[in-house]
Amino acid sequence: MWELYRKLIENIPEHHYVEEFIVGVDFTFVKSNYSLGLAKTLRENRFPMKSTPYKNMPLKELAAGIYSWNNVESSLGLAAINAYYNSNEYLDTIQYERMNVLEFRDKLLTLTESKKVTMIGHNLLIEQEFFTYCDLTHLTLVPIEDEYPITASEFLLPESEIILLPGSSISNKTVERYLELSHKAFVMMIDIDAVLSPDLLYQHSGLIASPILNDAERCIYHVKTGQNIKHLWKTGDILCIKQTKEQERTQGL
């Protein structure tokens, strides 16, 4: 189960360390000596089960919290992981496309037009008008009218052409099962806490998109005050990595 998580953590260099961290009501923030990382804060009624994080600790050590079944630790772990995968040191090693919000909207509309799309949860960044011309299905924990319970994923994901996963599926440990169910689909993770790593797309055609965060003060303000996620997306341009069928074949798939 942990192969994906091990890959994400093993890539974090030893010289990256934690300068600041905040666990907010809606978002968790980690600042390293090189970059910033965010994750949605998963709800938790327990105290953290392991040692308390501290400033100047190795970023890789904090990132290992992603293994925890305590939601606070897991949220900090994902934010720490993103603090590395948002860094210029890492981004210089991969191919990506940098877009503003309008350019990204056009790209998303082109990808989803006339397709059968299944979205896990509600992605507040992606307006409903994005999906005006696609067959959209919502899976949520507490479904309202025209939505399905999250448990329907076992039946609906294999039938979908495009699947949109939340970044929190990494921290809540559901991402690998969703990927197994989505082996025939084009997988997208478009979120404030999506990890910009091709490892997430292994064995899949897909797209990962997340904002590049470069304004620590603005991020901290939004985390502390519980600002809408749309404002957090405005702290930087959107970075997008994409894997095609041809790239899958080069991996021996």
N, C-alpha and C positions, 0 to 999 in steps of 0.2 A: 504493500500500500504506500510506503513512504518514498518510493524511488524518485518521484517528481520533487518532493520536498527536499530530499538530500541533494539533488542537482542544484536547486535554487540556492541552497545555503552554501554548498561547497565552493561556488563561484565567488563568494564574497571575500575580498582580500583581507589579510590580517591587519593592514595599516588603516583600515576604516574603523572608526570608533564613535561612540555615542556622545554628542554634545548636549542634547536636550531631548526630552520626551514629554508628551502630554496625553493623558487619556481623557478625552472629552466625552460628552454625552452621546454625540453622533459620530465623531471622528477621533481617531488616534493619530498622533503626530510624532515623528522621530526626525531629528536633525543630526546628521553625522558631520564629520569634519570635511566632507566633500559634497553632500547633497541633502535633499529632503525626501521624506516618505510619508505617505498617508495610508490609512486603512479605515474602513467603517468600524465603529466600536460595536462589537457583539455584546448583547445584553448578558449580564452576569450578576447573580446574587451572592456569590462567594468571594472571599478574599483570594488573591493569587496564591497558588499552591506551592510555588517555589520561591527562591530568593528574590528580593526586591531589585529591580533594575537600578543602575546607578550611572552617573555621568562618567565618561571616559572608559566605560566597559567596551570590550570589542563588539563591533556591530554584529559580527557573526554569532556571538553568544546571545545577544538579544534576539536575533532572527530565529534562533533555535526554539524560541517560545511558540513558534508555529506548530510544533509537535504537541503542544499542551491541549488538554481537553478543558482547560479553564479559559473562558472567553477573553478575559482581560489579557492574559499572557499571549494568547493566539493573535489577538488584534495588534499587540505590540510587536509580535514576531513578523506579521505581514507588513506593518509600517516600516520595520527595520529592513526587511527584504527590499521593499520599494525604495528605501533610501539609497541602496546600492544600485538597483536597476534604473534609477533616475539620474545617476551620476554621469558626467561627461566621460569619465574613465571607462565606464561600461559601454555607453552609447557609441563611443568611437570604435568599438569592436564589432558592431552589427550594422546591417542595412535597415534603414527606416525612412519613412516619409514624414515630413513635418508640415502641418497644415494649420490654418486658422479655423475657427468654428464653422464659418460659411463653407469653406472648401470641404471640410469633413462632412457636413450635412449633405452636400451634393454627392459625395462618394458613397455615403450610407444609403441614400435614396436609390442610387444606381444598383447597388448590391442587393437590395431587398425587394425591388419592384417585381410584382407578380409572383413572389415566392411564398412558400408556406413557412412562416417564421414562428418559432416558439421562444418566448421570453420567460426566463425564470426570475420572478420578482418584478418589481417596478423600477425601471431605470429613469430617474428624474431628468437626466440629461437629454434623453431621447424623447422628444416630443411625440405625441400621438400622430401628428401630421406626417412624421417620417414614414409611418406605416399605412398611409391612406390607400396605397395601391398594392398592399400585400395582404395575405391571409394570416392575421396575427392571433396567436393563442397565448394567453397569460397563465402561468402557473405560480401560485402564491401560497404562503403559509395560511393566510386567512382569506380565502377567496370571496369576492363579492360577485355581483351579477356579471355573467359572461366570462368568468374566470374559472380555472380548475385548481383543485388542491395540488400541492407540491408532489404528493404521492403518485399523481397521474403521470409523472415524468417517465416512469418505467414503461408506459404504454405509448405516450405521445412523442417523446424524443426520437425514437427510431423511425417515426413516420415523417419527420420534419426535414425540410431542405436547408433551412438556416436555423441555428440555435444560438441564442444570446444568453451567455452566462454572466452572473454577477461576480465582481472581484471577491466578494465575501465567500464565494464557494471555495476559495483557497483556504481561508482561515477557519471555515466551519467543516472542512474535510470532505465536502461532497463533490469537489471538482473531478476527481478521478472517475467516480461512478458516472457522472454526467458525460464525461468524455467517452466512456465505454458505450453508453447508450447512443452516442451521437456519431458513431463511426462512419455513417454514410452522409452526414450533413456537413455543411460549411459552418464552422464554429466561430463565433465572435465573442470576445470579452471586451466590452467597452465600458470602462468604469474608472472612477477616481483611484481605485486601488488595484487595478489590473496590472499584473507584473509583465513588463515588456521583455519577456524571454521567449525565444522560439521553442524552448523545452515544453511550454504549455500547449504547443500545437503539434507535438510529435504524433505522427500517424494521422494527422488531420489536415485538410485544407482549412484555412481560417485566417482570422484577423484579430489582432490585439491593439487596442488604442487606449491611451491614457494621457493626461496633460503632463507636460514637463513643468515641474514646480521649481521656481527660482526666486520666489519672494517669501522668505521665512516669516517676516513680520506679518504679512497679510494672511499667510496660512495659519499662524498662531492665533490671530484675531478671529478668523472664521471658526477655528476649532473651539476656542474658548466661548464664543458667543452663540454657537449653534446655527451659523448662517446656512442658507440653502446651498445644496451641492452645486447648483449652477454657478454660484459665485466662485466656488473653489476652482471650477474649470477655467475661470477667467484669469487665474494666476499664471498661466503660461499657455503656449501653443499646444496643439494635440500632436503627439507622436504616434505613428501607426506602423506596425510590422505585419507582414502578410506572408502566408505560405500557400503555395499552389500545388497542384497535383504533380507538376514537374519536379518541384523541390522534394516532395515525398519520395519520388522514385530515386532521387539521388541519395536518400537515406536508406535505400534498399527495401522500401516498403512495397 
